[in-house]
């Protein structure tokens, strides 16, 4: 079974280092001339897949924007995932789940079990009940060749209050998360399948990402203020493993398919110029 890390490396080598979010929030639906309802949600999501599935390495649906429509929204999310995976693009579901025991195992099964209608290539998770509490997701990802991205250094202003807090051994909370994920990737053949989420606007923080050997998702580029040139200061020698992520900067070009593709191509070129 090919690992997620291997599939992701192959995808970024072939298409370039770019992840595009599928974030159908009300303002974007309105900008596209769509109603804020299930029909608008479906049209938005399916158009993004049609436009970009064959030109970017990763599509990243934001689960919350589908969940707000209840079961009908989840049905659209299932269809979006299915169409994306059938088109051959890697699907990273942004759910940021985090819990303990059987509840975490249930979340893992929902997204990482191939028999689930919501099965994806990778998910985002939150480590703030302890990285060890995420073991069910790590185990199921390993069993099925999937990936897990763990929040480490986020760009929201509230993040440093927790992430930069210093633990008893002198490391920050974020560094302990980074180090534990580095251990999970130890011995990986090529790029590991366990990654981190590190905001593209945080700047130099003094954290050591050099031993992660896993994908580093960098959200917040484009309309959210991040610039590809700033990635060097954040990631240093780990730049090769960065997966830059754009949302509004690309999505606001819709609903025209050609315009979405052109926006993605511009983002792709900017990222290639930095990452290679």
C-alpha positions in Angstrom: 0.0 0.0 0.0 1.4 3.4 -1.0 1.6 5.8 1.9 0.0 9.2 1.9 3.4 10.9 2.1 4.5 9.1 -1.1 1.3 10.0 -2.9 1.6 13.6 -1.8 5.2 13.9 -2.9 4.3 12.4 -6.3 1.4 14.8 -6.7 3.4 17.9 -5.8 6.3 16.8 -8.0 3.8 16.3 -10.9 1.5 19.3 -10.4 3.4 21.6 -8.2 3.2 22.5 -4.5 -0.3 23.8 -4.1 -3.4 23.1 -1.9 -6.6 24.9 -2.6 -9.4 25.1 0.0 -13.0 24.5 -0.8 -14.5 27.0 1.6 -18.1 27.8 0.6 -18.8 30.5 3.2 -21.8 32.8 2.7 -19.7 35.8 1.4 -18.2 33.7 -1.4 -21.5 32.1 -2.3 -22.9 35.6 -2.7 -19.9 36.8 -4.7 -20.5 33.9 -7.1 -24.2 34.9 -7.4 -25.3 31.8 -5.5 -27.9 31.5 -2.8 -26.8 30.5 0.7 -28.5 27.1 0.5 -27.7 23.5 -0.3 -28.1 24.1 -4.1 -25.6 27.0 -3.9 -23.2 24.9 -1.8 -23.4 22.1 -4.3 -22.8 24.3 -7.3 -19.8 26.0 -5.6 -18.1 22.8 -4.5 -18.6 20.9 -7.7 -17.4 23.9 -9.8 -14.1 24.0 -7.8 -13.6 20.3 -8.3 -14.3 20.6 -12.0 -11.9 23.5 -12.4 -9.0 22.4 -10.2 -8.9 18.6 -9.6 -6.6 18.0 -12.5 -4.3 21.0 -11.9 -3.5 21.1 -8.1 -1.9 18.5 -5.8 -4.5 18.8 -3.0 -8.1 20.0 -2.5 -9.0 20.9 1.1 -12.8 21.0 1.8 -13.6 22.9 5.0 -16.1 20.5 6.7 -17.8 23.2 8.8 -19.2 25.0 5.8 -20.9 21.8 4.7 -22.0 20.7 8.2 -23.9 24.0 8.7 -26.5 22.6 6.2 -27.1 19.5 8.2 -27.5 16.1 6.6 -28.0 17.6 3.1 -24.7 19.5 3.5 -22.9 16.3 4.5 -24.3 14.6 1.4 -22.8 17.4 -0.7 -19.5 16.9 1.1 -19.6 13.2 0.4 -20.2 13.9 -3.3 -17.4 16.5 -3.3 -15.0 14.0 -1.8 -16.0 11.2 -4.1 -15.7 13.4 -7.3 -12.3 14.7 -6.2 -10.8 11.3 -5.4 -12.2 9.9 -8.7 -10.4 12.8 -10.5 -7.1 11.7 -8.9 -6.5 14.7 -6.6 -5.4 14.2 -3.0 -8.2 15.2 -0.6 -7.4 16.8 2.8 -10.5 17.3 4.9 -10.2 20.2 7.2 -12.1 19.0 10.3 -9.6 19.7 13.2 -11.0 16.9 15.3 -9.6 16.1 18.7 -10.9 13.9 21.4 -10.0 10.8 23.5 -10.6 7.1 23.5 -13.5 5.6 21.6 -14.7 9.1 20.5 -11.4 9.8 18.8 -11.5 6.3 17.3 -15.0 7.1 15.9 -13.8 10.3 14.3 -10.8 8.5 12.8 -13.1 5.8 11.4 -15.4 8.4 9.9 -12.7 10.0 7.8 -9.9 7.4 7.4 -11.7 4.1 7.0 -11.9 3.3 3.3 -15.5 2.0 3.8 -16.7 5.3 5.0 -18.6 7.7 2.6 -16.4 10.5 4.0 -13.1 8.6 3.5 -10.3 11.0 2.5 -6.6 10.9 2.0 -5.8 13.0 5.1 -7.4 15.1 7.8 -6.5 17.9 10.2 -6.6 17.2 13.9 -6.1 19.2 17.2 -3.6 17.9 19.7 -4.7 19.9 22.8 -6.0 16.9 24.6 -2.5 15.5 24.3 -0.8 14.2 21.1 -1.2 10.7 22.5 -5.0 11.1 22.4 -4.8 11.2 18.6 -3.3 7.6 18.5 -6.5 6.1 16.9 -6.2 8.5 14.0 -2.4 7.8 13.6 -3.1 4.0 13.8 -5.9 4.0 11.3 -4.0 6.3 8.9 -1.0 3.9 9.0 -3.3 0.9 8.4 -4.9 2.5 5.3 -2.2 4.6 3.8 -3.7 7.9 4.9 -2.3 11.1 6.5 -2.9 13.3 9.5 -2.0 17.0 9.9 -1.7 18.1 13.5 -2.1 21.8 14.5 1.2 23.2 15.7 1.7 26.9 15.1 -1.5 28.6 13.9 -1.9 32.1 12.6 -4.9 33.1 14.7 -4.0 35.8 17.4 -5.2 33.5 20.2 -2.9 30.7 19.2 0.4 31.7 20.9 -1.2 31.9 24.3 -1.3 28.1 24.3 1.2 27.1 21.6 4.1 29.3 22.9 3.5 28.4 26.5 6.7 26.9 28.0 6.5 23.4 29.5 8.5 21.9 32.4 11.3 20.8 30.2 11.8 24.2 28.6 10.2 23.5 25.3 7.1 25.3 24.1 3.8 23.4 23.7 4.2 23.7 20.0 7.7 22.3 20.0 6.5 19.3 22.0 3.9 18.7 19.3 6.5 19.1 16.6 8.9 16.7 18.2 6.2 14.0 18.8 5.2 14.1 15.1 8.8 14.0 14.1 9.1 10.7 16.0 6.0 9.3 14.3 7.8 9.9 10.9 11.0 8.3 12.0 12.1 5.6 9.6 9.7 6.7 6.9 10.8 5.8 3.4 10.7 9.3 1.8 8.2 11.8 3.1 6.4 10.7 6.2 2.6 10.7 6.3 2.2 12.7 9.6 2.3 16.4 9.1 1.9 19.7 10.9 -0.2 22.8 10.3 1.9 25.9 10.5 0.4 29.2 9.5 1.9 31.1 6.6 1.7 34.5 8.4 3.4 33.6 11.7 6.9 34.7 10.7 10.1 33.4 12.4 9.2 31.9 15.8 12.4 30.0 16.8 10.7 26.6 16.6 12.7 23.7 15.0 10.9 22.0 12.2 14.0 20.4 10.7 13.4 16.9 11.9 9.7 16.5 11.1 10.2 14.7 7.7 6.5 15.1 7.0 4.3 17.5 5.1 3.9 21.1 6.5 0.6 22.6 5.6 0.9 26.4 5.4 -2.6 28.0 5.3 -3.3 31.7 5.1 -1.7 32.6 1.7 -3.1 35.2 -0.6 -6.2 37.1 0.7 -5.4 36.1 4.3 -2.2 38.0 4.2 0.5 35.4 3.6 3.0 35.6 0.8 5.1 32.7 -0.6 8.3 34.7 -0.1 7.7 34.7 3.6 7.7 30.9 3.8 11.5 30.8 3.8 11.7 32.6 7.2 9.2 30.2 8.8 10.3 26.9 7.4 14.0 27.3 6.6 15.6 24.1 5.5 12.2 22.3 5.6 10.9 24.4 2.8 10.9 21.4 0.4 8.2 19.8 2.5 5.8 22.8 2.7 2.3 22.5 1.2 1.2 26.1 0.6 -2.6 26.5 0.9 -4.8 29.2 -0.7 -8.5 29.7 -0.4 -10.1 33.1 -1.0 -7.4 34.3 -3.3 -8.2 31.5 -5.8 -11.9 31.0 -5.0 -12.9 34.6 -5.4 -12.1 34.2 -9.2 -15.2 32.0 -9.6 -17.6 30.9 -10.7 -16.0 31.0 -14.2 -13.9 27.8 -14.5 -11.2 29.4 -16.7 -10.8 32.2 -14.2 -10.5 29.8 -11.3 -7.8 27.9 -13.2 -5.9 31.0 -14.0 -6.0 32.1 -10.4 -4.7 28.7 -9.3 -2.0 28.8 -11.9 -0.8 32.2 -10.6 -0.7 30.8 -7.1 1.1 27.8 -8.3 3.8 29.8 -10.1 4.3 32.0 -7.0 4.8 28.9 -4.8 7.1 27.2 -7.4 9.3 30.2 -7.4 10.0 29.8 -3.7 9.8 26.1 -3.1 10.9 24.7 -6.5 
